Amino acid sequence: MRIGLIRHGLTDWNVSGKIQGQSDIPLNEEGKRQAVALGERLLHESYHWDYVISSGLSRAVETAAIIATKLSLPVLESDIRLLERSFGQVEGLTAKQRESKWGKEWDLQELGQEKNEAIQTRGLSFMEDMWIRYPDKNILVISHGGFLAQLYNALYKDQYVERIGNLSLTILEKDDLEWIPLLYNCTRHLLESRQ
């Protein structure tokens, strides 16, 4: 089994540096173009995909729909475990606004943000469930940067720490007990679509 983990396309809040969390912000036009570019890439690669699934937030749902249409794939029902981290009081604020309200170490304060351990638990639960339900299928999963960073941390213990880019693609393959990374945080399709 292979799982392709994808961060949703660009939104206006991404552009302005606002933390989205579980606020339901749609893709902007660039985000839609990014999703098309990844769909084109996947059409021409040797990997075979069977399904697409996403979180229920519109930016992930839209990204999933664009890619699924491009690849003529069925979309599974959204999974709540794929939601972005909840950031509580911090959602909708830029870095400057966060720091002026709570200081540079705002992220160490109790502001209603979901704990790393909770995100990792739901991420690992999702991966295990996909393995049990679809062991002979390959699934594209559209989620969010904060969620994916915590999932990779849970799977690989700080081995991968770079920022997860919009419309980045990571491919993991299940090898009995472990998820083996075949590709990590790749955005080559975005560079190629600009040329």
C-alpha positions in Angstrom: 0.0 0.0 0.0 1.1 3.5 -0.8 -0.2 6.7 0.6 0.4 10.1 -1.1 0.2 12.8 1.5 -0.5 16.3 0.1 -0.8 19.7 1.7 -3.7 21.7 0.3 -3.2 24.5 -2.2 -2.5 28.2 -1.4 -5.2 30.4 0.2 -5.3 34.1 0.8 -4.6 33.5 4.5 -1.4 31.6 3.5 -0.3 34.6 1.4 -1.0 37.1 4.3 0.7 34.9 6.9 -2.4 34.2 9.0 -2.7 31.0 10.9 -5.7 29.1 9.5 -6.0 26.2 11.8 -9.6 24.9 11.6 -11.0 28.1 10.1 -12.6 27.2 6.8 -10.7 29.2 4.3 -11.1 28.4 0.5 -8.3 28.0 -2.1 -7.4 31.2 -4.0 -6.8 31.1 -7.8 -3.1 30.2 -7.3 -4.1 27.4 -5.0 -6.4 26.0 -7.7 -3.6 26.3 -10.3 -1.3 24.4 -7.9 -3.8 21.6 -7.6 -4.1 21.3 -11.4 -0.2 21.2 -11.7 0.0 18.3 -9.2 -2.8 16.5 -11.0 -0.9 16.9 -14.3 2.2 15.5 -12.6 0.4 12.5 -11.2 -1.1 11.8 -14.5 2.3 11.2 -16.0 4.1 9.4 -13.2 4.3 5.6 -12.9 2.5 5.5 -9.5 -1.0 4.2 -9.6 -3.7 5.7 -7.3 -7.1 4.3 -6.4 -8.8 6.9 -4.2 -8.6 10.4 -2.9 -9.6 11.5 0.6 -9.3 14.8 2.4 -10.1 16.7 5.6 -13.5 18.4 5.5 -12.1 21.9 5.3 -12.9 23.5 2.0 -9.2 24.2 1.0 -8.5 20.4 1.3 -11.8 19.4 -0.3 -11.3 21.7 -3.3 -7.7 20.4 -3.7 -9.0 16.8 -3.6 -11.7 17.5 -6.1 -9.4 19.1 -8.6 -6.8 16.2 -8.4 -9.5 13.5 -8.4 -11.1 15.0 -11.5 -7.8 15.2 -13.2 -7.0 11.5 -12.4 -10.6 10.3 -12.8 -10.5 8.9 -9.2 -13.3 8.4 -6.7 -13.3 10.6 -3.6 -13.8 8.9 -0.3 -15.8 10.6 2.5 -13.9 13.3 4.3 -12.1 12.2 7.5 -12.2 14.4 10.6 -8.8 13.0 11.7 -7.2 14.8 8.7 -8.2 18.3 10.0 -5.6 20.9 10.6 -4.5 21.5 14.1 -6.9 23.7 16.0 -5.0 26.9 17.0 -7.7 28.4 19.3 -7.3 32.1 19.9 -4.4 32.4 17.4 -6.4 31.5 14.3 -6.7 34.4 11.8 -3.7 36.3 13.2 -0.4 37.1 11.5 3.0 36.6 13.1 3.2 40.3 14.0 -0.3 40.2 15.6 0.5 37.1 17.5 3.8 38.5 18.9 2.3 41.8 19.8 -0.5 40.1 21.8 1.5 37.3 23.5 5.2 37.8 22.7 7.6 35.8 20.6 6.9 32.5 22.4 3.1 32.7 22.0 3.2 29.0 20.9 4.3 28.0 24.4 1.2 29.6 26.0 -2.2 28.0 26.6 -4.3 29.8 23.9 -6.5 26.9 23.0 -4.2 25.2 20.5 -4.4 21.4 20.0 -1.5 19.5 21.6 1.1 17.8 19.4 0.3 14.4 21.0 -3.4 14.7 20.1 -2.6 15.5 16.5 0.0 12.6 16.3 -2.5 10.2 17.8 -5.3 11.0 15.3 -2.8 10.9 12.4 -1.4 7.5 13.4 -5.0 6.3 13.9 -5.9 7.4 10.3 -2.8 5.7 8.8 -3.5 2.4 10.6 -7.2 2.5 9.6 -6.3 3.0 5.9 -3.9 0.1 6.2 -6.6 -2.1 7.7 -9.4 -1.0 5.3 -7.4 -0.7 2.0 -4.2 -2.8 2.3 -4.0 -3.4 -1.5 -4.9 0.2 -2.6 -3.0 3.4 -3.0 -4.6 6.5 -1.6 -4.0 10.2 -2.1 -4.6 12.1 1.1 -5.1 15.9 1.1 -4.6 17.5 4.5 -2.8 20.5 6.1 0.8 21.6 7.0 0.5 21.5 10.8 -1.2 18.1 10.7 1.3 16.6 8.3 4.3 18.0 10.2 3.0 16.2 13.4 2.3 13.0 11.5 5.8 12.9 10.1 7.2 13.6 13.6 5.2 10.7 15.0 6.4 8.4 12.2 10.0 9.5 12.0 10.9 11.2 15.3 12.4 14.6 14.1 14.0 13.0 11.0 12.0 15.4 8.8 11.7 18.9 10.1 11.5 21.2 7.0 8.4 23.3 6.5 5.6 21.5 4.6 5.0 23.5 1.4 1.6 24.1 -0.2 0.8 21.3 -2.6 3.8 19.3 -1.5 3.7 15.6 -2.2 5.1 12.9 0.2 4.7 9.3 -0.7 4.9 6.6 1.9 4.8 2.8 1.4 3.8 0.3 4.0 6.3 -2.4 4.6 4.7 -4.8 7.1 5.4 -2.7 10.3 6.7 0.6 9.0 5.9 3.4 6.6 8.9 3.8 4.3 9.3 7.3 2.7 9.7 7.1 -1.1 9.4 10.9 -1.6 9.3 13.7 0.9 7.7 17.2 0.7 8.3 17.5 -3.1 7.0 20.5 -5.0 8.8 20.0 -8.3 5.4 20.2 -10.1 5.0 23.8 -9.0 8.4 24.8 -10.4 7.6 23.0 -13.7 4.2 24.7 -14.0 5.9 28.2 -13.9 8.2 27.5 -16.8 
